[in-house]
Amino acid sequence: MSLTPVPPHSAPAVSLDAQVDQRLTELEIKAAFTEDLVEELNRTIVRQQQQIDLLVRELLQLRDQADSAQPAFRSLRDELPPHY
């Protein structure tokens, strides 16, 4: 009985270089999608901050209007009844 050396596991159908290239391509695609997502999120944050700034200005204007429209505390006792 003769023992013949068994060749190492046969190489996969796709070479190592092709696997590395494929993985690199997949990572580049994911990085591109991530960059797009980050840009979109950044635009959303900027737009929301602009809306918040506008709402704060409007709130301050409304407070000013409310303060100037109504005098300080008035008691109903200080007002004359309509029949006088």
Residue pairs with C-beta under 8 A, 6 or more apart in sequence:
14 22
